[in-house]
Amino acid sequence: QVQLVESGGGSVQAGGSLQLSCVASRYPYSRYCMGWFRQAPGKEREGVGVMHSDGSTRYADSVKGRFTISKDNAKNVLYLQMSSLKPEDTAMYYCAATMGASGWPPSLRKRDYYYWGQGTQVTVSS
């Protein structure tokens, strides 16, 4: 069974940085999209940044230039480097992956993702 486990969340002051990690276990697909979503209290879950198996990435406008996705294929770990954090970035962050082959460009829609982690909380104080 595919398992996604996030880590790296925490509390930080505005302007600070955090790096989230997502370890993917027993993920059998060679073509896929993996990425990060977030959900703040009372809001819909939204796509933050995603990566296609071809290496291409896509980001939400709200995080462009501040967040960067990367992947260590040898370790099956997906990262989200977050810089210049703002209070509005406060949310539960989830790692997600598609079930195999995915369209291009990589999707930021949560409905296109099948596997989900449990989430890691990020809190940014002003």
N, C-alpha and C positions, 0 to 999 in steps of 0.2 A: 504494500500500500504506500502510495506517495505521501511523504511527510515534508512539510515546510515549517521550519522553526526559526523565528526571529529573535534577535537580541540587539542590545546596544542602545535602547531607549533610556531616557532619563530626564532630568531637569536641568535647564540651562538658561542663562540670561540672554536677552535679546542681543543679537550680534554674534553670538557664540556659534559653535559647531558641534555636530554629533555625527557619528557614523553608525548606521544600522547594518546588520548582517542577517542573511537568510540562508540557512543550510537546507539544501534540498536532498532528501534521501529517497532512494528507490524511484527516481524519476527517469523513466525509460526512453523519453522522446529525444530525438536528435534535432528536430525542427520544432520550434516553440516560441512563445513569448513568456517572459517572466518580468515581474515588475512590482512596484510599490503603490499601494493605495492608502488613503487615510480617511478617518471618519472622526469628526468633531462632534461633541454632544449636540443632539438635535438637528444634525445635518446628515445629508446623504453621503455615502462612501464615494470618494472621488479618486480618479487616477492621478498619481503624482508623476511617475516616470516609469517607463517600460523599456525593455530591451528585447529585440528579436534575436533569434539564434544566429542570424547573419551579422550580428554586432551593431546593427542600427538601433538608435534610441529615439525616444520621443518623450517630451516633457509637457506638463501642464504649464500654461502661460505664467501662472502665479509663482512657479519655482525656477523658471528658466534663468540660467546664469548663476543660480545659487546652489542647486542640487545636481549631483552627478551620479549616474548609475554605472556600476562596473561589475564584472563577473570573473571569478577565478574558476575556470572550467575544470582544472585538475582537482579542485576541492569541492566543486559543485556549490559554491558560495556566491550569492548575489549581494552586492553592497549598495548602500545609498549614502553618499557623502553629502551632508547638509551643512551649508555655511550661511553666514549672515541671517541667522534664524530670527524670525519675527514672532510675536505673540500669536498671530493668526495661524502659525504653523502648528500650534498645539492641537494634538489629535492622537488617536490610536492609529498606529501605522501597521499595515498588513502587507505581507508578501503574498504574491499570487502567481499562478502559472496556468497556462492553457493546457488542454488535453491534446498534445501533439501539434501537428502542423497548424500554423496560424497565418492569416492574411497579412498583407503588407500595405500601408505602413503598420507598425505594431499598434494595437488598439489600447486606448485608455478607458474603454468601457468595461465596467465591472462584470457585465453580463457575458463577456467573452472569456472570462477566466473561470476555470473549474476547480482548481486546487487553491486552498487558502491556508495560511498560517493562523495562529491564535492572536497575533498582534503584539506590539510593544508600544508602550506609552511614551510620547514625547511631550514635554511641557516646557514652554518658553515664557519666561517672565519678563515683564518690562522694567 
